[in-house]
Amino acid sequence: MSWLVIDGSFGEGGGQLSRYAVALAAISGRPLNLTNIRARRARPGLMAQHLTALRAVAEVAGGSLEGAELGATEVYYRPDRIRAGDYHFDVGTAGSIVLVLQALLPVALRADGTVNLSITGGTDVKMAPPVDYLRMVFLPWLARMGISVRVGTVRHGYYPRGGGLVQLQVAPCHSPRPLLAERPGVLRQISGVAHIAHLPLHIPERMAAAARGVLADLGAVQIDVKVLGDTEAFGTGGAVVLAAETEQAVLGAAAVAERGVPAERLGEDAGCSLRAELEAGAAVDIHACDQLLIYAAQAHGTSRLLVRKVSQHARTVIWLIEQFLPVKFSVEPYRGLYRIDVRQE
């Protein structure tokens, strides 16, 4: 096949485009020339978590990856065969483990057997979904598509040192069921977790209380409060993650602890984000939407997602997927929301 040239500055133009481009090259078998990587960012080129994701995909899917170094703005990747096995990857910093998994998981599903992944880095860091969001919101959506990903050991790790650990077992699934998220249905329960490590107990209690205050009139809100010890976390940090289970959907929201940001503000931010999704009548929250599109595009049959708004991240992912796979997306306003359809051509 000829090289498919992808401009890494297109659309949102961030690390997500680079991660997904290499993942889609592995899935489709299409050789990739990725240019202008993160060109419009203050620090252009590959950073540690992006580099780990690209190298991880290349290890699982084989082939040759050229030019993948810190700060690189252009890489070449020619994929080979996606192989089952045991793999360990280390971001080396507090770069997000979950963002590395955004590239690895859809590739691992195409292996010829079970893939066991062990990744070290950051589990709860800014500008990335916390690991509890992955566990409570994202993986349940994949399970509805017939995709089995089991989370084993989790050790939390935070900025700046990282040191977190996530282990997963991924069963092969070459043909997911269509993702049908057209209506949420009646709210059943709201749950969550507020955790900190090596900080006082009152901090997660305040995060949880603030989140409950925002959501109290919607029904009972059960938020577990945890203080993690040395075996459960490396370093100092925390997060609050919320999940709303409805008849036909699961919606999530999260906030990661930051130095100087009051615990109450973190809980309120997460609560307000989740409330906005519920009040809008969305079936998929904004953050899950762009992560689910690559799986929906591989399903046989039409997938449909009803979202509150279509982020620039999601629009960039839609454009990118259509470059690699024989699918067609449509995005249409629908009763104050947006309906995203994807079907194979």
C-alpha positions as CSV (number, residue, x, y, z in Angstrom):
1,M,0.0,0.0,0.0
2,S,1.0,3.6,-0.5
3,W,1.8,5.8,2.4
4,L,-1.2,7.7,3.9
5,V,0.0,11.2,4.8
6,I,-1.8,12.6,7.8
7,D,-1.4,16.2,8.9
8,G,-1.0,16.1,12.7
9,S,-2.0,19.8,13.0
10,F,-5.5,19.2,11.5
11,G,-8.5,20.1,13.6
12,E,-7.8,19.9,17.3
13,G,-4.2,19.0,16.3
14,G,-3.1,17.5,19.6
15,G,-1.7,14.3,20.9
16,Q,-5.0,12.5,20.5
17,L,-4.7,12.8,16.7
18,S,-1.2,11.3,16.8
19,R,-2.2,8.4,19.0
20,Y,-5.3,7.5,17.1
21,A,-3.5,7.9,13.7
22,V,-1.0,5.2,14.6
23,A,-3.7,3.0,16.1
24,L,-5.8,3.2,13.0
25,A,-2.7,2.4,10.8
26,A,-2.3,-0.8,12.8
27,I,-6.0,-1.7,12.6
28,S,-6.3,-1.0,8.9
29,G,-2.8,-2.2,7.9
30,R,-2.2,1.1,6.1
31,P,1.4,2.6,6.2
32,L,1.3,6.0,7.8
33,N,3.4,9.1,7.4
34,L,2.3,11.5,10.2
35,T,3.5,15.1,9.8
36,N,3.3,18.4,11.8
37,I,2.8,16.5,15.1
38,R,1.3,18.9,17.6
39,A,2.6,21.8,15.5
40,R,0.5,24.5,17.0
41,R,1.2,23.6,20.6
42,A,3.6,25.7,22.8
43,R,5.9,22.7,22.8
44,P,5.4,21.0,19.4
45,G,6.2,17.4,18.8
46,L,5.9,14.1,20.7
47,M,5.9,14.3,24.5
48,A,6.5,11.3,26.8
49,Q,3.0,9.9,26.9
50,H,2.5,10.3,23.1
51,L,5.8,8.6,22.4
52,T,4.9,5.7,24.8
53,A,1.6,5.3,23.0
54,L,3.2,5.2,19.5
55,R,6.0,2.8,20.6
56,A,3.4,0.6,22.4
57,V,1.2,0.3,19.3
58,A,4.3,-0.6,17.2
59,E,5.3,-3.3,19.7
60,V,1.9,-4.9,19.8
61,A,1.2,-4.5,16.0
62,G,4.8,-5.1,14.8
63,G,6.2,-3.5,11.8
64,S,8.6,-0.5,11.6
65,L,8.3,2.8,13.4
66,E,10.7,5.5,12.3
67,G,11.4,8.9,13.7
68,A,9.6,8.3,17.0
69,E,11.6,10.4,19.5
70,L,10.8,13.0,22.1
71,G,10.0,16.3,20.3
72,A,9.6,14.6,16.9
73,T,7.2,16.3,14.5
74,E,7.2,13.6,11.8
75,V,7.1,9.8,12.0
76,Y,6.7,6.9,9.6
77,Y,4.9,3.7,10.6
78,R,4.4,0.5,8.5
79,P,2.3,-2.0,10.6
80,D,2.6,-5.8,10.5
81,R,0.6,-8.3,12.5
82,I,-1.2,-7.6,15.8
83,R,0.0,-10.2,18.3
84,A,-1.3,-11.6,21.5
85,G,1.0,-11.7,24.5
86,D,2.1,-10.0,27.7
87,Y,3.3,-6.4,27.3
88,H,4.7,-3.8,29.7
89,F,5.1,-0.1,28.9
90,D,6.5,2.7,31.1
91,V,5.6,6.4,30.3
92,G,8.6,7.4,32.5
93,T,6.8,10.4,33.8
94,A,3.3,11.3,35.1
95,G,2.1,11.2,31.5
96,S,-1.4,9.7,31.4
97,I,-1.7,5.9,31.3
98,V,-5.3,6.3,30.2
99,L,-4.2,8.3,27.1
100,V,-1.8,5.6,26.2
101,L,-4.6,3.1,26.5
102,Q,-6.7,5.2,24.0
103,A,-4.2,4.1,21.4
104,L,-3.5,0.6,22.7
105,L,-7.0,-0.8,23.4
106,P,-8.5,-0.7,20.0
107,V,-5.4,-2.3,18.6
108,A,-5.2,-5.1,21.2
109,L,-8.8,-6.1,20.3
110,R,-7.5,-7.1,16.9
111,A,-4.9,-9.5,18.2
112,D,-4.9,-13.3,17.6
113,G,-5.4,-14.0,21.3
114,T,-5.5,-12.4,24.7
115,V,-3.4,-9.3,25.3
116,N,-2.2,-8.6,28.9
117,L,-1.1,-5.0,29.4
118,S,0.9,-3.5,32.2
119,I,1.5,0.3,32.0
120,T,3.2,2.6,34.5
121,G,2.8,6.4,34.6
122,G,0.1,8.8,35.8
123,T,-3.4,7.6,36.6
124,D,-4.9,10.9,37.7
125,V,-3.5,13.9,35.9
126,K,-4.8,17.1,34.3
127,M,-6.1,17.1,30.7
128,A,-6.8,13.3,30.8
129,P,-9.5,11.0,32.1
130,P,-8.7,9.5,35.5
131,V,-8.3,5.8,35.7
132,D,-11.6,5.5,37.7
133,Y,-13.4,7.1,34.8
134,L,-12.0,4.4,32.6
135,R,-13.2,1.8,35.0
136,M,-16.7,3.2,35.9
137,V,-17.8,4.8,32.6
138,F,-15.7,3.9,29.6
139,L,-15.2,0.1,30.0
140,P,-19.0,-0.5,30.8
141,W,-19.7,1.1,27.4
142,L,-17.3,-1.3,25.7
143,A,-18.9,-4.2,27.5
144,R,-22.2,-3.3,25.9
145,M,-20.5,-3.7,22.5
146,G,-19.3,-7.2,23.4
147,I,-15.8,-6.0,24.3
148,S,-14.2,-7.6,27.3
149,V,-11.5,-5.6,29.1
150,R,-10.7,-6.7,32.7
151,V,-8.9,-4.3,35.0
152,G,-6.5,-6.0,37.4
153,T,-4.1,-4.1,39.6
154,V,-4.3,-0.4,39.9
155,R,-1.8,1.7,41.8
156,H,-2.5,5.4,41.5
157,G,0.2,7.8,40.5
158,Y,0.2,11.6,40.2
159,Y,2.1,14.6,38.8
160,P,5.0,15.1,38.7
161,R,6.5,11.7,39.4
162,G,3.9,9.3,38.1
163,G,4.6,5.8,39.4
164,G,1.1,4.6,38.9
165,L,0.4,1.1,37.6
166,V,-2.6,-0.2,35.6
167,Q,-2.9,-3.9,34.5
168,L,-5.5,-5.0,32.0
169,Q,-6.5,-8.2,30.2
170,V,-8.0,-7.6,26.7
171,A,-9.9,-10.4,25.0
172,P,-9.9,-10.4,21.2
173,C,-13.0,-8.9,19.5
174,H,-12.7,-8.3,15.8
175,S,-16.3,-7.5,15.3
176,P,-17.9,-5.4,18.1
177,R,-21.7,-5.0,18.3
178,P,-23.0,-1.6,17.1
179,L,-23.0,1.1,19.8
180,L,-26.6,2.2,20.2
181,A,-26.8,5.1,22.6
182,E,-29.9,7.0,21.3
183,R,-31.7,7.8,24.6
184,P,-30.7,7.6,28.2
185,G,-34.0,6.6,29.8
186,V,-34.8,7.1,33.5
187,L,-32.0,7.8,36.0
188,R,-31.4,4.8,38.2
189,Q,-28.5,5.9,40.4
190,I,-25.5,8.2,40.8
191,S,-22.4,6.8,42.3
192,G,-18.8,7.9,42.5
193,V,-15.4,7.8,44.2
194,A,-13.4,10.6,45.8
195,H,-9.9,9.6,46.7
196,I,-6.7,11.1,47.9
197,A,-3.3,9.7,48.7
198,H,-1.0,10.9,51.5
199,L,-3.3,13.8,52.3
200,P,-5.9,14.4,55.1
201,L,-9.2,12.6,55.1
202,H,-11.2,15.8,55.1
203,I,-10.2,16.6,51.5
204,P,-12.0,13.8,49.7
205,E,-14.9,14.2,52.2
206,R,-15.2,17.8,51.1
207,M,-15.0,16.9,47.4
208,A,-17.8,14.3,47.9
209,A,-20.0,16.7,49.9
210,A,-19.7,19.4,47.2
211,A,-20.6,17.0,44.4
212,R,-23.6,15.6,46.4
213,G,-24.8,19.2,47.0
214,V,-24.9,19.9,43.3
215,L,-26.8,16.6,42.5
216,A,-28.9,16.1,45.6
217,D,-32.2,17.0,44.1
218,L,-31.8,14.3,41.4
219,G,-31.9,11.5,44.0
220,A,-29.5,9.6,46.2
221,V,-25.8,10.1,45.4
222,Q,-23.5,7.4,46.8
223,I,-19.8,8.6,46.7
224,D,-17.2,6.4,48.3
225,V,-14.5,8.3,50.1
226,K,-11.0,6.8,50.1
227,V,-7.6,7.6,51.5
228,L,-5.0,5.5,49.7
229,G,-2.0,4.1,51.4
230,D,1.5,3.3,50.3
231,T,0.6,0.1,48.4
232,E,-2.4,1.8,46.7
233,A,-0.7,5.0,45.5
234,F,2.7,6.5,44.7
235,G,3.0,10.2,45.5
236,T,0.5,12.8,46.6
237,G,-2.8,13.6,44.7
238,G,-6.4,12.7,44.2
239,A,-9.5,12.9,42.1
240,V,-13.3,12.7,42.1
241,V,-15.1,10.6,39.5
242,L,-18.9,10.4,39.1
243,A,-21.1,8.1,37.1
244,A,-24.8,8.3,36.5
245,E,-26.5,5.0,35.5
246,T,-29.7,5.3,33.5
247,E,-31.9,2.7,31.9
248,Q,-29.9,2.6,28.7
249,A,-26.7,4.6,29.3
250,V,-23.9,5.6,31.7
251,L,-22.7,9.2,31.9
252,G,-19.6,10.3,33.7
253,A,-17.7,13.4,34.9
254,A,-14.4,13.9,36.8
255,A,-12.0,16.4,38.3
256,V,-8.4,15.9,39.3
257,A,-6.9,17.4,42.4
258,E,-4.6,20.4,41.9
259,R,-2.5,22.3,44.3
260,G,-4.2,25.5,45.3
261,V,-7.7,24.5,44.0
262,P,-10.2,24.0,46.9
263,A,-11.7,20.5,47.3
264,E,-15.2,22.1,47.1
265,R,-14.5,23.5,43.7
266,L,-13.3,20.1,42.4
267,G,-16.5,18.4,43.7
268,E,-18.7,21.2,42.3
269,D,-17.0,21.1,38.9
270,A,-17.5,17.3,38.5
271,G,-21.1,17.6,39.8
272,C,-22.0,20.4,37.5
273,S,-20.5,18.6,34.5
274,L,-22.6,15.5,35.2
275,R,-25.7,17.5,35.9
276,A,-25.3,19.3,32.5
277,E,-25.3,15.9,30.7
278,L,-28.3,14.6,32.6
279,E,-30.4,17.8,32.1
280,A,-29.6,17.8,28.4
281,G,-30.8,14.3,28.0
282,A,-27.6,13.0,26.5
283,A,-26.9,9.3,26.2
284,V,-23.1,9.6,26.0
285,D,-21.1,12.3,27.8
286,I,-18.8,14.6,25.9
287,H,-15.6,12.9,27.1
288,A,-16.7,9.4,26.3
289,C,-18.0,10.3,22.9
290,D,-14.6,10.9,21.2
291,Q,-13.1,7.8,22.8
292,L,-16.0,5.5,21.6
293,L,-16.0,6.6,18.0
294,I,-13.1,4.3,17.0
295,Y,-14.9,1.3,18.3
296,A,-18.2,2.3,16.8
297,A,-16.5,2.6,13.4
298,Q,-15.4,-1.1,13.6
299,A,-18.8,-2.5,14.4
300,H,-20.9,-4.3,11.8
301,G,-24.1,-2.3,11.5
302,T,-25.0,1.3,12.2
303,S,-23.9,2.9,15.5
304,R,-25.7,5.9,16.9
305,L,-24.7,8.3,19.7
306,L,-26.8,11.1,21.2
307,V,-24.6,13.8,22.7
308,R,-25.0,17.2,24.3
309,K,-22.4,18.8,22.0
310,V,-19.8,17.6,19.5
311,S,-16.3,18.6,20.7
312,Q,-13.4,19.6,18.5
313,H,-11.8,16.4,19.7
314,A,-14.7,14.4,18.4
315,R,-14.8,16.2,15.0
316,T,-11.1,15.6,14.6
317,V,-11.4,11.9,15.4
318,I,-14.3,11.6,12.9
319,W,-12.2,13.1,10.1
320,L,-9.3,10.8,11.0
321,I,-11.2,7.6,11.1
322,E,-12.7,8.3,7.7
323,Q,-9.2,8.6,6.3
324,F,-8.4,5.0,7.3
325,L,-11.6,2.9,7.4
326,P,-14.5,2.5,4.9
327,V,-17.0,4.2,7.1
328,K,-19.1,7.3,6.9
329,F,-20.1,9.5,9.8
330,S,-23.0,12.0,9.9
331,V,-23.5,14.6,12.6
332,E,-26.9,16.2,12.8
333,P,-28.8,18.5,15.3
334,Y,-31.5,16.5,17.1
335,R,-34.0,17.9,19.6
336,G,-31.4,20.3,21.2
337,L,-28.7,17.7,21.1
338,Y,-26.5,16.1,18.4
339,R,-26.9,12.7,16.8
340,I,-23.8,11.0,15.5
341,D,-24.3,8.0,13.1
342,V,-21.6,5.8,11.7
343,R,-22.0,3.1,9.2
344,Q,-19.7,1.0,7.0
345,E,-19.7,1.8,3.4
